[in-house]
Amino acid sequence: MLKVEGLTCTYGKVTAVRGLSMEVRQGELVTLIGANGAGKTSTLKAISGVLAPIEGRIELDGEDITGAPARTVLEKGIAHCPEGRRIFPYMSVRENLEMGCFLRSDGGSISKDMDKIFARFPILHERRSQAAGTLSGGEQQMLAIGRALMSRPRLILFDEPSLGLAPNLVERTFEIIEQIRADGVTVVMVEQNALAALELCDHSYVLESGEVTLSGSGKQLLDNKKVQKAYLGG
């Protein structure tokens, strides 16, 4: 479904991603793990059109989307749930969700999808008229996920979905992501909790200094002594 080849991204003179290649099949949950500054977020930004790569190629179902504007990438079915949630704090919960479907014109289906989001996250329905910035961290994460789902994506990019959440909400967030994948949406996830990421995923890539240094199934990497020592406290 998604194929990335030789991706290189920079911020000025700083190279964030170096010759990165990865592949995501339809229906998979793929994770990227690595230390801070390893290039994980930059990779997601390049895929979603937020960061233009200087080299490499990104394909979605065989179509070259390298350097395409974020709007075009979203129209083609890739949604990005960014690090830090990035909700619109002064807009209501409902208005935030409506922002997720601003490229859609199927009004009746939008209403049905809104109902589905409220059924999945009842607390958002209760607080639908409340300013999003007054929600708790966990509720804001639900809102960010709901906003991404409102675009009806085929692929969602999650960047550190558990960051800053209480332990019980971390578990709930991962359950939600599993449910999304079970509903047929392909998932690529950057996650600081390497153990949870590897237990959830079908395939994972380990990034160091902007390069892929290891890849394999979640089980293979859980059993890898280098991964255990660097990321699992083994």
C-alpha atoms as a printed R data frame, in Angstrom:
    type eleno elety resid chain resno       x       y      z
1   ATOM     1    CA   MET     A     1   0.000   0.000  0.000
2   ATOM     2    CA   LEU     A     2   2.679   2.490  1.088
3   ATOM     3    CA   LYS     A     3   6.231   2.303 -0.165
4   ATOM     4    CA   VAL     A     4   9.052   4.648  0.833
5   ATOM     5    CA   GLU     A     5  12.411   4.412 -0.930
6   ATOM     6    CA   GLY     A     6  15.608   6.313 -0.192
7   ATOM     7    CA   LEU     A     7  13.862   9.077  1.757
8   ATOM     8    CA   THR     A     8  16.094  11.950  2.848
9   ATOM     9    CA   CYS     A     9  14.747  14.992  4.703
10  ATOM    10    CA   THR     A    10  16.528  18.023  6.103
11  ATOM    11    CA   TYR     A    11  15.877  21.053  8.277
12  ATOM    12    CA   GLY     A    12  18.289  23.593  6.882
13  ATOM    13    CA   LYS     A    13  21.720  22.015  7.135
14  ATOM    14    CA   VAL     A    14  20.566  19.310  9.550
15  ATOM    15    CA   THR     A    15  19.705  15.951  8.009
16  ATOM    16    CA   ALA     A    16  16.824  14.326  9.884
17  ATOM    17    CA   VAL     A    17  16.221  11.278  7.673
18  ATOM    18    CA   ARG     A    18  18.892   9.553  5.560
19  ATOM    19    CA   GLY     A    19  18.045   7.163  2.734
20  ATOM    20    CA   LEU     A    20  15.156   5.582  4.619
21  ATOM    21    CA   SER     A    21  13.161   2.788  2.977
22  ATOM    22    CA   MET     A    22  10.095   1.054  4.374
23  ATOM    23    CA   GLU     A    23   6.958  -0.696  3.191
24  ATOM    24    CA   VAL     A    24   3.459  -0.953  4.666
25  ATOM    25    CA   ARG     A    25   0.946  -3.492  3.390
26  ATOM    26    CA   GLN     A    26  -2.790  -2.988  3.350
27  ATOM    27    CA   GLY     A    27  -4.309  -3.689  6.780
28  ATOM    28    CA   GLU     A    28  -1.013  -3.768  8.669
29  ATOM    29    CA   LEU     A    29  -0.040  -1.971 11.845
30  ATOM    30    CA   VAL     A    30   3.566  -0.869 11.367
31  ATOM    31    CA   THR     A    31   5.606   0.934 14.020
32  ATOM    32    CA   LEU     A    32   8.711   3.106 14.008
33  ATOM    33    CA   ILE     A    33  10.797   3.049 17.165
34  ATOM    34    CA   GLY     A    34  13.992   4.813 18.130
35  ATOM    35    CA   ALA     A    35  15.468   7.450 20.415
36  ATOM    36    CA   ASN     A    36  14.460  11.109 20.344
37  ATOM    37    CA   GLY     A    37  15.878  12.739 17.226
38  ATOM    38    CA   ALA     A    38  16.056   9.474 15.304
39  ATOM    39    CA   GLY     A    39  13.926  10.828 12.451
40  ATOM    40    CA   LYS     A    40  10.602   9.158 13.263
41  ATOM    41    CA   THR     A    41   8.439  12.279 13.292
42  ATOM    42    CA   SER     A    42  10.181  13.651 10.200
43  ATOM    43    CA   THR     A    43   9.377  10.438  8.356
44  ATOM    44    CA   LEU     A    44   5.676  10.787  9.158
45  ATOM    45    CA   LYS     A    45   5.721  14.454  8.165
46  ATOM    46    CA   ALA     A    46   7.263  13.565  4.801
47  ATOM    47    CA   ILE     A    47   4.634  10.895  4.152
48  ATOM    48    CA   SER     A    48   1.767  13.255  5.024
49  ATOM    49    CA   GLY     A    49   3.120  16.135  2.942
50  ATOM    50    CA   VAL     A    50   4.046  18.412  5.831
51  ATOM    51    CA   LEU     A    51   7.796  18.125  5.134
52  ATOM    52    CA   ALA     A    52   9.143  18.026  1.576
53  ATOM    53    CA   PRO     A    53  11.940  15.458  1.142
54  ATOM    54    CA   ILE     A    54  15.061  16.392 -0.780
55  ATOM    55    CA   GLU     A    55  15.573  12.844 -2.075
56  ATOM    56    CA   GLY     A    56  13.655   9.603 -2.346
57  ATOM    57    CA   ARG     A    57  10.234   8.459 -3.419
58  ATOM    58    CA   ILE     A    58   6.933   7.891 -1.598
59  ATOM    59    CA   GLU     A    59   4.253   5.770 -3.263
60  ATOM    60    CA   LEU     A    60   0.660   5.123 -2.262
61  ATOM    61    CA   ASP     A    61  -0.843   2.164 -4.110
62  ATOM    62    CA   GLY     A    62   1.826   2.608 -6.772
63  ATOM    63    CA   GLU     A    63   1.191   6.332 -7.265
64  ATOM    64    CA   ASP     A    64   4.052   8.746 -6.656
65  ATOM    65    CA   ILE     A    65   3.023  11.224 -3.945
66  ATOM    66    CA   THR     A    66   6.526  12.476 -3.147
67  ATOM    67    CA   GLY     A    67   6.380  16.125 -2.137
68  ATOM    68    CA   ALA     A    68   2.625  16.353 -2.699
69  ATOM    69    CA   PRO     A    69   0.870  19.037 -0.592
70  ATOM    70    CA   ALA     A    70  -0.669  17.832  2.669
71  ATOM    71    CA   ARG     A    71  -4.146  18.582  1.302
72  ATOM    72    CA   THR     A    72  -3.555  16.272 -1.666
73  ATOM    73    CA   VAL     A    73  -2.173  13.508  0.556
74  ATOM    74    CA   LEU     A    74  -5.245  13.753  2.805
75  ATOM    75    CA   GLU     A    75  -7.546  13.606 -0.233
76  ATOM    76    CA   LYS     A    76  -5.820  10.389 -1.272
77  ATOM    77    CA   GLY     A    77  -6.613   8.790  2.090
78  ATOM    78    CA   ILE     A    78  -3.688   9.418  4.452
79  ATOM    79    CA   ALA     A    79  -4.561  11.128  7.746
80  ATOM    80    CA   HIS     A    80  -1.959  12.362 10.236
81  ATOM    81    CA   CYS     A    81  -2.614  12.364 13.986
82  ATOM    82    CA   PRO     A    82   0.333  14.517 15.111
83  ATOM    83    CA   GLU     A    83   2.457  14.505 18.232
84  ATOM    84    CA   GLY     A    84   0.941  16.694 20.923
85  ATOM    85    CA   ARG     A    85  -2.551  16.237 19.461
86  ATOM    86    CA   ARG     A    86  -2.688  19.751 17.927
87  ATOM    87    CA   ILE     A    87  -6.404  20.237 18.506
88  ATOM    88    CA   PHE     A    88  -7.949  23.706 18.031
89  ATOM    89    CA   PRO     A    89  -8.303  24.780 21.676
90  ATOM    90    CA   TYR     A    90 -10.788  27.622 21.246
91  ATOM    91    CA   MET     A    91 -13.108  25.677 18.950
92  ATOM    92    CA   SER     A    92 -15.720  23.279 20.274
93  ATOM    93    CA   VAL     A    93 -15.313  19.520 20.215
94  ATOM    94    CA   ARG     A    94 -17.833  19.285 17.372
95  ATOM    95    CA   GLU     A    95 -16.062  22.001 15.387
96  ATOM    96    CA   ASN     A    96 -12.751  20.184 15.785
97  ATOM    97    CA   LEU     A    97 -14.325  17.027 14.402
98  ATOM    98    CA   GLU     A    98 -15.820  18.994 11.520
99  ATOM    99    CA   MET     A    99 -12.328  20.224 10.662
100 ATOM   100    CA   GLY     A   100 -11.400  16.612 10.018
101 ATOM   101    CA   CYS     A   101 -13.847  16.398  7.119
102 ATOM   102    CA   PHE     A   102 -13.391  19.832  5.553
103 ATOM   103    CA   LEU     A   103 -12.399  18.206  2.230
104 ATOM   104    CA   ARG     A   104 -15.518  16.033  2.120
105 ATOM   105    CA   SER     A   105 -18.794  17.015  0.445
106 ATOM   106    CA   ASP     A   106 -20.966  13.994  1.317
107 ATOM   107    CA   GLY     A   107 -23.066  15.715  3.975
108 ATOM   108    CA   GLY     A   108 -25.271  12.774  4.932
109 ATOM   109    CA   SER     A   109 -22.310  10.456  5.399
110 ATOM   110    CA   ILE     A   110 -20.480  13.095  7.406
111 ATOM   111    CA   SER     A   111 -23.374  13.204  9.863
112 ATOM   112    CA   LYS     A   112 -23.329   9.409 10.170
113 ATOM   113    CA   ASP     A   113 -19.567   9.399 10.720
114 ATOM   114    CA   MET     A   114 -19.947  12.043 13.415
115 ATOM   115    CA   ASP     A   115 -22.459   9.785 15.155
116 ATOM   116    CA   LYS     A   116 -19.971   6.898 14.926
117 ATOM   117    CA   ILE     A   117 -17.248   9.002 16.545
118 ATOM   118    CA   PHE     A   118 -19.593   9.987 19.367
119 ATOM   119    CA   ALA     A   119 -20.569   6.321 19.814
120 ATOM   120    CA   ARG     A   120 -16.881   5.323 19.974
121 ATOM   121    CA   PHE     A   121 -16.028   8.189 22.345
122 ATOM   122    CA   PRO     A   122 -19.118   8.962 24.475
123 ATOM   123    CA   ILE     A   123 -17.234  11.596 26.479
124 ATOM   124    CA   LEU     A   124 -16.825  13.641 23.284
125 ATOM   125    CA   HIS     A   125 -20.568  13.551 22.749
126 ATOM   126    CA   GLU     A   126 -21.128  14.757 26.301
127 ATOM   127    CA   ARG     A   127 -18.700  17.625 25.715
128 ATOM   128    CA   ARG     A   128 -19.465  18.328 22.064
129 ATOM   129    CA   SER     A   129 -20.200  22.020 22.719
130 ATOM   130    CA   GLN     A   130 -17.256  22.485 25.098
131 ATOM   131    CA   ALA     A   131 -14.054  24.274 24.048
132 ATOM   132    CA   ALA     A   132 -11.541  21.581 23.114
133 ATOM   133    CA   GLY     A   133  -8.769  23.253 25.096
134 ATOM   134    CA   THR     A   134 -10.622  22.553 28.349
135 ATOM   135    CA   LEU     A   135 -10.556  18.788 27.811
136 ATOM   136    CA   SER     A   136  -8.139  16.531 29.697
137 ATOM   137    CA   GLY     A   137  -5.100  15.148 27.897
138 ATOM   138    CA   GLY     A   138  -6.782  11.801 27.318
139 ATOM   139    CA   GLU     A   139  -9.931  13.441 26.006
140 ATOM   140    CA   GLN     A   140  -7.883  15.608 23.667
141 ATOM   141    CA   GLN     A   141  -6.179  12.491 22.340
142 ATOM   142    CA   MET     A   142  -9.591  10.934 21.655
143 ATOM   143    CA   LEU     A   143 -10.581  14.126 19.861
144 ATOM   144    CA   ALA     A   144  -7.429  14.099 17.735
145 ATOM   145    CA   ILE     A   145  -8.081  10.481 16.778
146 ATOM   146    CA   GLY     A   146 -11.723  11.241 16.048
147 ATOM   147    CA   ARG     A   147 -10.755  14.214 13.890
148 ATOM   148    CA   ALA     A   148  -8.421  11.998 11.839
149 ATOM   149    CA   LEU     A   149 -11.135   9.365 11.406
150 ATOM   150    CA   MET     A   150 -13.595  11.987 10.152
151 ATOM   151    CA   SER     A   151 -11.574  12.218  6.933
152 ATOM   152    CA   ARG     A   152 -12.390   8.546  6.245
153 ATOM   153    CA   PRO     A   153  -8.716   7.598  5.841
154 ATOM   154    CA   ARG     A   154  -7.362   4.372  4.441
155 ATOM   155    CA   LEU     A   155  -4.104   4.949  6.329
156 ATOM   156    CA   ILE     A   156  -3.554   6.815  9.607
157 ATOM   157    CA   LEU     A   157  -0.173   8.048 10.828
158 ATOM   158    CA   PHE     A   158  -0.020   8.216 14.646
159 ATOM   159    CA   ASP     A   159   2.843  10.192 16.197
160 ATOM   160    CA   GLU     A   160   3.427   9.353 19.880
161 ATOM   161    CA   PRO     A   161  -0.242   8.699 20.727
162 ATOM   162    CA   SER     A   162   0.524   7.782 24.350
163 ATOM   163    CA   LEU     A   163   2.729  10.797 25.088
164 ATOM   164    CA   GLY     A   164   1.782  12.558 28.328
165 ATOM   165    CA   LEU     A   165  -1.114  10.261 29.168
166 ATOM   166    CA   ALA     A   166  -1.822   8.507 32.469
167 ATOM   167    CA   PRO     A   167  -1.070   4.743 32.415
168 ATOM   168    CA   ASN     A   168  -4.728   3.700 32.269
169 ATOM   169    CA   LEU     A   169  -5.321   6.056 29.328
170 ATOM   170    CA   VAL     A   170  -2.236   4.730 27.539
171 ATOM   171    CA   GLU     A   171  -3.740   1.252 27.551
172 ATOM   172    CA   ARG     A   172  -7.085   2.610 26.349
173 ATOM   173    CA   THR     A   173  -5.398   4.522 23.521
174 ATOM   174    CA   PHE     A   174  -3.651   1.398 22.265
175 ATOM   175    CA   GLU     A   175  -6.959  -0.505 22.415
176 ATOM   176    CA   ILE     A   176  -8.549   2.201 20.253
177 ATOM   177    CA   ILE     A   177  -5.729   1.963 17.699
178 ATOM   178    CA   GLU     A   178  -6.161  -1.816 17.579
179 ATOM   179    CA   GLN     A   179  -9.875  -1.330 16.957
180 ATOM   180    CA   ILE     A   180  -9.168   1.114 14.144
181 ATOM   181    CA   ARG     A   181  -6.882  -1.435 12.475
182 ATOM   182    CA   ALA     A   182  -9.548  -4.136 13.002
183 ATOM   183    CA   ASP     A   183 -11.997  -1.850 11.173
184 ATOM   184    CA   GLY     A   184  -9.765  -2.075  8.095
185 ATOM   185    CA   VAL     A   185  -7.669   1.088  8.415
186 ATOM   186    CA   THR     A   186  -3.930   0.638  7.902
187 ATOM   187    CA   VAL     A   187  -1.807   2.170 10.683
188 ATOM   188    CA   VAL     A   188   1.736   3.527 10.892
189 ATOM   189    CA   MET     A   189   2.660   4.500 14.441
190 ATOM   190    CA   VAL     A   190   5.610   6.256 16.049
191 ATOM   191    CA   GLU     A   191   5.627   5.369 19.735
192 ATOM   192    CA   GLN     A   192   7.969   6.041 22.665
193 ATOM   193    CA   ASN     A   193   6.670   2.938 24.470
194 ATOM   194    CA   ALA     A   194   8.727   0.445 22.464
195 ATOM   195    CA   LEU     A   195   7.402  -2.600 24.315
196 ATOM   196    CA   ALA     A   196   3.772  -1.742 23.594
197 ATOM   197    CA   ALA     A   197   4.582  -0.790 20.009
198 ATOM   198    CA   LEU     A   198   6.315  -4.094 19.318
199 ATOM   199    CA   GLU     A   199   3.580  -6.121 20.992
200 ATOM   200    CA   LEU     A   200   0.930  -4.414 18.848
201 ATOM   201    CA   CYS     A   201   2.560  -4.318 15.451
202 ATOM   202    CA   ASP     A   202   2.815  -6.628 12.481
203 ATOM   203    CA   HIS     A   203   6.135  -5.126 11.455
204 ATOM   204    CA   SER     A   204   8.503  -2.558 12.922
205 ATOM   205    CA   TYR     A   205  11.462  -0.425 11.865
206 ATOM   206    CA   VAL     A   206  14.186   0.747 14.238
207 ATOM   207    CA   LEU     A   207  15.588   4.183 13.387
208 ATOM   208    CA   GLU     A   208  18.924   5.568 14.521
209 ATOM   209    CA   SER     A   209  20.249   8.949 13.343
210 ATOM   210    CA   GLY     A   210  17.677   9.055 10.561
211 ATOM   211    CA   GLU     A   211  18.444   5.605  9.179
212 ATOM   212    CA   VAL     A   212  16.743   2.218  9.452
213 ATOM   213    CA   THR     A   213  19.129  -0.041 11.338
214 ATOM   214    CA   LEU     A   214  16.814  -2.999 12.010
215 ATOM   215    CA   SER     A   215  13.431  -4.222 10.846
216 ATOM   216    CA   GLY     A   216  11.275  -7.263 11.387
217 ATOM   217    CA   SER     A   217   8.094  -8.507 12.964
218 ATOM   218    CA   GLY     A   218   7.224  -7.313 16.436
219 ATOM   219    CA   LYS     A   219   8.183 -10.698 17.869
220 ATOM   220    CA   GLN     A   220  11.518 -10.744 16.067
221 ATOM   221    CA   LEU     A   221  12.483  -7.362 17.450
222 ATOM   222    CA   LEU     A   222  11.221  -8.199 20.936
223 ATOM   223    CA   ASP     A   223  13.627 -11.149 20.874
224 ATOM   224    CA   ASN     A   224  16.516  -9.085 19.487
225 ATOM   225    CA   LYS     A   225  19.190  -8.504 22.139
226 ATOM   226    CA   LYS     A   226  20.192  -5.125 20.719
227 ATOM   227    CA   VAL     A   227  16.585  -3.909 20.847
228 ATOM   228    CA   GLN     A   228  16.145  -5.335 24.337
229 ATOM   229    CA   LYS     A   229  19.208  -3.489 25.609
230 ATOM   230    CA   ALA     A   230  18.495  -0.171 23.876
231 ATOM   231    CA   TYR     A   231  14.730   0.151 24.181
232 ATOM   232    CA   LEU     A   232  13.302  -2.473 26.522
233 ATOM   233    CA   GLY     A   233  15.605  -2.200 29.518
234 ATOM   234    CA   GLY     A   234  16.932  -5.702 28.954
